[in-house]
Amino acid sequence: MSSIDLKTIKVDKVIDARGTSCPGPLLETKKAITAVPIGGVLETRSSDEGTKADIPVWANKVGHKYLGVVSEPGYDRIFVKRLK
């Protein structure tokens, strides 16, 4: 499997949840994934530290693929591929 460059990946939807605390970014991600086509990628931007741990757990639990995280100054970009 080739590694994905998350800094240049094409995303289908971006959620900007910066400034909201847990569980806000996760709830926004759960709502937004339905607007992403199957096989598409959702990017969640979050300044909440817990989101980096919450989204991978949720994605694996519900059957999506957690692709990884890119840390930017003051926030993280978290990527999930919709699988169903």
Backbone atoms as SQL, in Angstrom:
CREATE TABLE atoms (id INTEGER PRIMARY KEY, chain TEXT, resi INTEGER, resn TEXT, atom TEXT, x REAL, y REAL, z REAL);
INSERT INTO atoms VALUES
  (1, 'A', 1, 'MET', 'N', 0.854, -1.182, 0.000),
  (2, 'A', 1, 'MET', 'CA', 0.000, 0.000, 0.000),
  (3, 'A', 1, 'MET', 'C', 0.896, 1.240, 0.000),
  (4, 'A', 2, 'SER', 'N', 0.605, 2.163, -0.876),
  (5, 'A', 2, 'SER', 'CA', 1.415, 3.383, -0.919),
  (6, 'A', 2, 'SER', 'C', 0.996, 4.308, 0.216),
  (7, 'A', 3, 'SER', 'N', 1.945, 5.046, 0.724),
  (8, 'A', 3, 'SER', 'CA', 1.596, 5.969, 1.791),
  (9, 'A', 3, 'SER', 'C', 0.933, 7.204, 1.180),
  (10, 'A', 4, 'ILE', 'N', -0.007, 7.745, 1.917),
  (11, 'A', 4, 'ILE', 'CA', -0.777, 8.893, 1.450),
  (12, 'A', 4, 'ILE', 'C', -0.136, 10.154, 2.016),
  (13, 'A', 5, 'ASP', 'N', 0.044, 11.155, 1.165),
  (14, 'A', 5, 'ASP', 'CA', 0.549, 12.440, 1.646),
  (15, 'A', 5, 'ASP', 'C', -0.651, 13.268, 2.095),
  (16, 'A', 6, 'LEU', 'N', -0.881, 13.319, 3.396),
  (17, 'A', 6, 'LEU', 'CA', -2.056, 14.002, 3.922),
  (18, 'A', 6, 'LEU', 'C', -2.009, 15.510, 3.709),
  (19, 'A', 7, 'LYS', 'N', -0.818, 16.062, 3.483),
  (20, 'A', 7, 'LYS', 'CA', -0.734, 17.512, 3.251),
  (21, 'A', 7, 'LYS', 'C', -1.288, 17.899, 1.880),
  (22, 'A', 8, 'THR', 'N', -1.323, 16.941, 0.939),
  (23, 'A', 8, 'THR', 'CA', -1.794, 17.255, -0.414),
  (24, 'A', 8, 'THR', 'C', -3.013, 16.427, -0.828),
  (25, 'A', 9, 'ILE', 'N', -3.561, 15.619, 0.081),
  (26, 'A', 9, 'ILE', 'CA', -4.694, 14.760, -0.254),
  (27, 'A', 9, 'ILE', 'C', -5.914, 15.612, -0.646),
  (28, 'A', 10, 'LYS', 'N', -6.669, 15.114, -1.611),
  (29, 'A', 10, 'LYS', 'CA', -7.909, 15.795, -2.015),
  (30, 'A', 10, 'LYS', 'C', -9.006, 15.368, -1.047),
  (31, 'A', 11, 'VAL', 'N', -9.619, 16.342, -0.400),
  (32, 'A', 11, 'VAL', 'CA', -10.703, 16.035, 0.521),
  (33, 'A', 11, 'VAL', 'C', -12.033, 16.440, -0.100),
  (34, 'A', 12, 'ASP', 'N', -13.090, 15.741, 0.295),
  (35, 'A', 12, 'ASP', 'CA', -14.421, 16.029, -0.222),
  (36, 'A', 12, 'ASP', 'C', -15.166, 17.034, 0.644),
  (37, 'A', 13, 'LYS', 'N', -14.810, 17.104, 1.922),
  (38, 'A', 13, 'LYS', 'CA', -15.465, 18.044, 2.832),
  (39, 'A', 13, 'LYS', 'C', -14.496, 18.391, 3.954),
  (40, 'A', 14, 'VAL', 'N', -14.546, 19.653, 4.401),
  (41, 'A', 14, 'VAL', 'CA', -13.732, 20.118, 5.525),
  (42, 'A', 14, 'VAL', 'C', -14.667, 20.629, 6.613),
  (43, 'A', 15, 'ILE', 'N', -14.442, 20.153, 7.825),
  (44, 'A', 15, 'ILE', 'CA', -15.164, 20.652, 8.995),
  (45, 'A', 15, 'ILE', 'C', -14.180, 21.481, 9.797),
  (46, 'A', 16, 'ASP', 'N', -14.536, 22.720, 10.070),
  (47, 'A', 16, 'ASP', 'CA', -13.665, 23.572, 10.886),
  (48, 'A', 16, 'ASP', 'C', -14.266, 23.669, 12.279),
  (49, 'A', 17, 'ALA', 'N', -13.756, 22.832, 13.187),
  (50, 'A', 17, 'ALA', 'CA', -14.252, 22.811, 14.565),
  (51, 'A', 17, 'ALA', 'C', -13.241, 23.438, 15.516),
  (52, 'A', 18, 'ARG', 'N', -12.343, 24.255, 14.984),
  (53, 'A', 18, 'ARG', 'CA', -11.359, 24.926, 15.842),
  (54, 'A', 18, 'ARG', 'C', -12.089, 25.835, 16.816),
  (55, 'A', 19, 'GLY', 'N', -11.635, 25.824, 18.061),
  (56, 'A', 19, 'GLY', 'CA', -12.247, 26.671, 19.081),
  (57, 'A', 19, 'GLY', 'C', -13.378, 25.998, 19.831),
  (58, 'A', 20, 'THR', 'N', -13.834, 24.832, 19.379),
  (59, 'A', 20, 'THR', 'CA', -14.851, 24.100, 20.126),
  (60, 'A', 20, 'THR', 'C', -14.170, 22.981, 20.900),
  (61, 'A', 21, 'SER', 'N', -14.716, 22.686, 22.077),
  (62, 'A', 21, 'SER', 'CA', -14.102, 21.651, 22.906),
  (63, 'A', 21, 'SER', 'C', -14.855, 20.338, 22.766),
  (64, 'A', 22, 'CYS', 'N', -14.227, 19.284, 23.225),
  (65, 'A', 22, 'CYS', 'CA', -14.781, 17.940, 23.180),
  (66, 'A', 22, 'CYS', 'C', -16.147, 17.942, 23.874),
  (67, 'A', 23, 'PRO', 'N', -17.161, 17.305, 23.326),
  (68, 'A', 23, 'PRO', 'CA', -17.162, 16.439, 22.148),
  (69, 'A', 23, 'PRO', 'C', -17.555, 17.137, 20.854),
  (70, 'A', 24, 'GLY', 'N', -17.503, 18.461, 20.812),
  (71, 'A', 24, 'GLY', 'CA', -17.940, 19.206, 19.629),
  (72, 'A', 24, 'GLY', 'C', -17.339, 18.746, 18.311),
  (73, 'A', 25, 'PRO', 'N', -16.001, 18.681, 18.200),
  (74, 'A', 25, 'PRO', 'CA', -15.411, 18.269, 16.923),
  (75, 'A', 25, 'PRO', 'C', -15.831, 16.861, 16.487),
  (76, 'A', 26, 'LEU', 'N', -15.964, 15.948, 17.442),
  (77, 'A', 26, 'LEU', 'CA', -16.390, 14.590, 17.106),
  (78, 'A', 26, 'LEU', 'C', -17.839, 14.585, 16.629),
  (79, 'A', 27, 'LEU', 'N', -18.703, 15.332, 17.297),
  (80, 'A', 27, 'LEU', 'CA', -20.110, 15.401, 16.878),
  (81, 'A', 27, 'LEU', 'C', -20.230, 16.017, 15.489),
  (82, 'A', 28, 'GLU', 'N', -19.453, 17.059, 15.215),
  (83, 'A', 28, 'GLU', 'CA', -19.456, 17.675, 13.881),
  (84, 'A', 28, 'GLU', 'C', -18.993, 16.675, 12.824),
  (85, 'A', 29, 'THR', 'N', -17.977, 15.877, 13.165),
  (86, 'A', 29, 'THR', 'CA', -17.455, 14.872, 12.244),
  (87, 'A', 29, 'THR', 'C', -18.507, 13.818, 11.950),
  (88, 'A', 30, 'LYS', 'N', -19.193, 13.345, 12.996),
  (89, 'A', 30, 'LYS', 'CA', -20.247, 12.332, 12.826),
  (90, 'A', 30, 'LYS', 'C', -21.343, 12.838, 11.888),
  (91, 'A', 31, 'LYS', 'N', -21.735, 14.107, 12.057),
  (92, 'A', 31, 'LYS', 'CA', -22.778, 14.685, 11.189),
  (93, 'A', 31, 'LYS', 'C', -22.285, 14.837, 9.759),
  (94, 'A', 32, 'ALA', 'N', -21.052, 15.282, 9.600),
  (95, 'A', 32, 'ALA', 'CA', -20.527, 15.630, 8.281),
  (96, 'A', 32, 'ALA', 'C', -20.207, 14.419, 7.415),
  (97, 'A', 33, 'ILE', 'N', -19.884, 13.286, 8.015),
  (98, 'A', 33, 'ILE', 'CA', -19.464, 12.131, 7.222),
  (99, 'A', 33, 'ILE', 'C', -20.572, 11.704, 6.256),
  (100, 'A', 34, 'THR', 'N', -21.831, 11.953, 6.601),
  (101, 'A', 34, 'THR', 'CA', -22.931, 11.545, 5.719),
  (102, 'A', 34, 'THR', 'C', -22.960, 12.368, 4.438),
  (103, 'A', 35, 'ALA', 'N', -22.325, 13.541, 4.434),
  (104, 'A', 35, 'ALA', 'CA', -22.282, 14.389, 3.242),
  (105, 'A', 35, 'ALA', 'C', -21.104, 14.056, 2.335),
  (106, 'A', 36, 'VAL', 'N', -20.266, 13.125, 2.769),
  (107, 'A', 36, 'VAL', 'CA', -19.092, 12.723, 1.993),
  (108, 'A', 36, 'VAL', 'C', -19.455, 11.452, 1.222),
  (109, 'A', 37, 'PRO', 'N', -19.136, 11.389, -0.067),
  (110, 'A', 37, 'PRO', 'CA', -19.445, 10.161, -0.817),
  (111, 'A', 37, 'PRO', 'C', -18.634, 8.973, -0.299),
  (112, 'A', 38, 'ILE', 'N', -19.173, 7.773, -0.461),
  (113, 'A', 38, 'ILE', 'CA', -18.428, 6.574, -0.062),
  (114, 'A', 38, 'ILE', 'C', -17.122, 6.550, -0.857),
  (115, 'A', 39, 'GLY', 'N', -16.029, 6.349, -0.145),
  (116, 'A', 39, 'GLY', 'CA', -14.706, 6.415, -0.755),
  (117, 'A', 39, 'GLY', 'C', -14.092, 7.798, -0.663),
  (118, 'A', 40, 'GLY', 'N', -14.880, 8.765, -0.227),
  (119, 'A', 40, 'GLY', 'CA', -14.400, 10.139, -0.103),
  (120, 'A', 40, 'GLY', 'C', -13.721, 10.381, 1.232),
  (121, 'A', 41, 'VAL', 'N', -13.103, 11.545, 1.353),
  (122, 'A', 41, 'VAL', 'CA', -12.313, 11.880, 2.542),
  (123, 'A', 41, 'VAL', 'C', -12.879, 13.129, 3.214),
  (124, 'A', 42, 'LEU', 'N', -12.999, 13.036, 4.539),
  (125, 'A', 42, 'LEU', 'CA', -13.431, 14.154, 5.374),
  (126, 'A', 42, 'LEU', 'C', -12.239, 14.643, 6.177),
  (127, 'A', 43, 'GLU', 'N', -12.049, 15.945, 6.196),
  (128, 'A', 43, 'GLU', 'CA', -10.999, 16.553, 7.031),
  (129, 'A', 43, 'GLU', 'C', -11.669, 17.332, 8.146),
  (130, 'A', 44, 'THR', 'N', -11.296, 17.026, 9.385),
  (131, 'A', 44, 'THR', 'CA', -11.782, 17.784, 10.539),
  (132, 'A', 44, 'THR', 'C', -10.622, 18.594, 11.087),
  (133, 'A', 45, 'ARG', 'N', -10.845, 19.892, 11.230),
  (134, 'A', 45, 'ARG', 'CA', -9.830, 20.767, 11.830),
  (135, 'A', 45, 'ARG', 'C', -10.258, 21.044, 13.263),
  (136, 'A', 46, 'SER', 'N', -9.360, 20.748, 14.198),
  (137, 'A', 46, 'SER', 'CA', -9.714, 20.873, 15.605),
  (138, 'A', 46, 'SER', 'C', -8.526, 21.368, 16.418),
  (139, 'A', 47, 'SER', 'N', -8.826, 22.254, 17.362),
  (140, 'A', 47, 'SER', 'CA', -7.804, 22.726, 18.295),
  (141, 'A', 47, 'SER', 'C', -7.925, 22.000, 19.635),
  (142, 'A', 48, 'ASP', 'N', -8.895, 21.085, 19.748),
  (143, 'A', 48, 'ASP', 'CA', -9.079, 20.320, 20.981),
  (144, 'A', 48, 'ASP', 'C', -8.176, 19.094, 20.967),
  (145, 'A', 49, 'GLU', 'N', -7.335, 18.957, 21.977),
  (146, 'A', 49, 'GLU', 'CA', -6.339, 17.883, 22.047),
  (147, 'A', 49, 'GLU', 'C', -6.985, 16.502, 21.972),
  (148, 'A', 50, 'GLY', 'N', -8.143, 16.324, 22.610),
  (149, 'A', 50, 'GLY', 'CA', -8.775, 15.008, 22.669),
  (150, 'A', 50, 'GLY', 'C', -9.288, 14.496, 21.341),
  (151, 'A', 51, 'THR', 'N', -9.506, 15.396, 20.398),
  (152, 'A', 51, 'THR', 'CA', -10.059, 14.997, 19.108),
  (153, 'A', 51, 'THR', 'C', -9.143, 14.026, 18.372),
  (154, 'A', 52, 'LYS', 'N', -7.835, 14.199, 18.521),
  (155, 'A', 52, 'LYS', 'CA', -6.881, 13.305, 17.857),
  (156, 'A', 52, 'LYS', 'C', -7.068, 11.861, 18.293),
  (157, 'A', 53, 'ALA', 'N', -7.517, 11.652, 19.522),
  (158, 'A', 53, 'ALA', 'CA', -7.755, 10.298, 20.028),
  (159, 'A', 53, 'ALA', 'C', -9.185, 9.844, 19.737),
  (160, 'A', 54, 'ASP', 'N', -10.139, 10.761, 19.815),
  (161, 'A', 54, 'ASP', 'CA', -11.559, 10.403, 19.670),
  (162, 'A', 54, 'ASP', 'C', -11.927, 9.965, 18.259),
  (163, 'A', 55, 'ILE', 'N', -11.471, 10.701, 17.258),
  (164, 'A', 55, 'ILE', 'CA', -11.893, 10.412, 15.880),
  (165, 'A', 55, 'ILE', 'C', -11.404, 9.050, 15.388),
  (166, 'A', 56, 'PRO', 'N', -10.147, 8.653, 15.625),
  (167, 'A', 56, 'PRO', 'CA', -9.740, 7.307, 15.177),
  (168, 'A', 56, 'PRO', 'C', -10.570, 6.194, 15.817),
  (169, 'A', 57, 'VAL', 'N', -10.878, 6.326, 17.112),
  (170, 'A', 57, 'VAL', 'CA', -11.678, 5.312, 17.808),
  (171, 'A', 57, 'VAL', 'C', -13.068, 5.234, 17.180),
  (172, 'A', 58, 'TRP', 'N', -13.696, 6.390, 16.980),
  (173, 'A', 58, 'TRP', 'CA', -15.025, 6.427, 16.368),
  (174, 'A', 58, 'TRP', 'C', -14.995, 5.844, 14.954),
  (175, 'A', 59, 'ALA', 'N', -14.028, 6.258, 14.143),
  (176, 'A', 59, 'ALA', 'CA', -13.960, 5.797, 12.749),
  (177, 'A', 59, 'ALA', 'C', -13.859, 4.279, 12.682),
  (178, 'A', 60, 'ASN', 'N', -12.980, 3.701, 13.494),
  (179, 'A', 60, 'ASN', 'CA', -12.815, 2.250, 13.491),
  (180, 'A', 60, 'ASN', 'C', -14.068, 1.544, 13.991),
  (181, 'A', 61, 'LYS', 'N', -14.732, 2.136, 14.969),
  (182, 'A', 61, 'LYS', 'CA', -15.922, 1.525, 15.553),
  (183, 'A', 61, 'LYS', 'C', -17.075, 1.454, 14.549),
  (184, 'A', 62, 'VAL', 'N', -17.227, 2.505, 13.746),
  (185, 'A', 62, 'VAL', 'CA', -18.363, 2.556, 12.817),
  (186, 'A', 62, 'VAL', 'C', -18.014, 2.091, 11.406),
  (187, 'A', 63, 'GLY', 'N', -16.766, 1.717, 11.158),
  (188, 'A', 63, 'GLY', 'CA', -16.416, 1.117, 9.876),
  (189, 'A', 63, 'GLY', 'C', -15.848, 2.054, 8.832),
  (190, 'A', 64, 'HIS', 'N', -15.314, 3.207, 9.257),
  (191, 'A', 64, 'HIS', 'CA', -14.613, 4.093, 8.334),
  (192, 'A', 64, 'HIS', 'C', -13.112, 3.916, 8.556),
  (193, 'A', 65, 'LYS', 'N', -12.304, 4.526, 7.693),
  (194, 'A', 65, 'LYS', 'CA', -10.857, 4.372, 7.807),
  (195, 'A', 65, 'LYS', 'C', -10.224, 5.681, 8.262),
  (196, 'A', 66, 'TYR', 'N', -9.562, 5.616, 9.403),
  (197, 'A', 66, 'TYR', 'CA', -8.789, 6.760, 9.899),
  (198, 'A', 66, 'TYR', 'C', -7.501, 6.815, 9.094),
  (199, 'A', 67, 'LEU', 'N', -7.246, 7.952, 8.424),
  (200, 'A', 67, 'LEU', 'CA', -6.066, 8.074, 7.570),
  (201, 'A', 67, 'LEU', 'C', -4.873, 8.691, 8.283),
  (202, 'A', 68, 'GLY', 'N', -5.140, 9.526, 9.288),
  (203, 'A', 68, 'GLY', 'CA', -4.035, 10.138, 10.008),
  (204, 'A', 68, 'GLY', 'C', -4.303, 11.586, 10.365),
  (205, 'A', 69, 'VAL', 'N', -3.278, 12.223, 10.889),
  (206, 'A', 69, 'VAL', 'CA', -3.399, 13.602, 11.356),
  (207, 'A', 69, 'VAL', 'C', -2.188, 14.404, 10.892),
  (208, 'A', 70, 'VAL', 'N', -2.420, 15.663, 10.562),
  (209, 'A', 70, 'VAL', 'CA', -1.350, 16.614, 10.256),
  (210, 'A', 70, 'VAL', 'C', -1.477, 17.744, 11.275),
  (211, 'A', 71, 'SER', 'N', -0.422, 17.967, 12.041),
  (212, 'A', 71, 'SER', 'CA', -0.450, 19.035, 13.038),
  (213, 'A', 71, 'SER', 'C', 0.001, 20.344, 12.402),
  (214, 'A', 72, 'GLU', 'N', -0.834, 21.358, 12.575),
  (215, 'A', 72, 'GLU', 'CA', -0.539, 22.716, 12.121),
  (216, 'A', 72, 'GLU', 'C', -0.382, 23.584, 13.366),
  (217, 'A', 73, 'PRO', 'N', 0.166, 24.783, 13.242),
  (218, 'A', 73, 'PRO', 'CA', 0.288, 25.655, 14.421),
  (219, 'A', 73, 'PRO', 'C', -1.088, 25.962, 15.024),
  (220, 'A', 74, 'GLY', 'N', -1.348, 25.451, 16.220),
  (221, 'A', 74, 'GLY', 'CA', -2.590, 25.753, 16.931),
  (222, 'A', 74, 'GLY', 'C', -3.751, 24.811, 16.680),
  (223, 'A', 75, 'TYR', 'N', -3.622, 23.880, 15.736),
  (224, 'A', 75, 'TYR', 'CA', -4.716, 22.941, 15.486),
  (225, 'A', 75, 'TYR', 'C', -4.214, 21.705, 14.739),
  (226, 'A', 76, 'ASP', 'N', -5.090, 20.709, 14.662),
  (227, 'A', 76, 'ASP', 'CA', -4.785, 19.478, 13.938),
  (228, 'A', 76, 'ASP', 'C', -5.764, 19.286, 12.799),
  (229, 'A', 77, 'ARG', 'N', -5.279, 18.680, 11.729),
  (230, 'A', 77, 'ARG', 'CA', -6.114, 18.295, 10.583),
  (231, 'A', 77, 'ARG', 'C', -6.212, 16.773, 10.621),
  (232, 'A', 78, 'ILE', 'N', -7.427, 16.265, 10.832),
  (233, 'A', 78, 'ILE', 'CA', -7.644, 14.835, 11.025),
  (234, 'A', 78, 'ILE', 'C', -8.444, 14.318, 9.836),
  (235, 'A', 79, 'PHE', 'N', -7.972, 13.220, 9.237),
  (236, 'A', 79, 'PHE', 'CA', -8.543, 12.731, 7.988),
  (237, 'A', 79, 'PHE', 'C', -9.193, 11.364, 8.170),
  (238, 'A', 80, 'VAL', 'N', -10.428, 11.239, 7.655),
  (239, 'A', 80, 'VAL', 'CA', -11.179, 9.978, 7.718),
  (240, 'A', 80, 'VAL', 'C', -11.736, 9.703, 6.335),
  (241, 'A', 81, 'LYS', 'N', -11.565, 8.461, 5.883),
  (242, 'A', 81, 'LYS', 'CA', -12.144, 8.015, 4.614),
  (243, 'A', 81, 'LYS', 'C', -13.448, 7.288, 4.884),
  (244, 'A', 82, 'ARG', 'N', -14.520, 7.711, 4.215),
  (245, 'A', 82, 'ARG', 'CA', -15.819, 7.061, 4.396),
  (246, 'A', 82, 'ARG', 'C', -15.832, 5.749, 3.626),
  (247, 'A', 83, 'LEU', 'N', -16.146, 4.661, 4.319),
  (248, 'A', 83, 'LEU', 'CA', -16.142, 3.350, 3.690),
  (249, 'A', 83, 'LEU', 'C', -17.536, 2.751, 3.511),
  (250, 'A', 84, 'LYS', 'N', -18.555, 3.345, 4.159),
  (251, 'A', 84, 'LYS', 'CA', -19.894, 2.783, 3.999),
  (252, 'A', 84, 'LYS', 'C', -20.959, 3.852, 4.114);
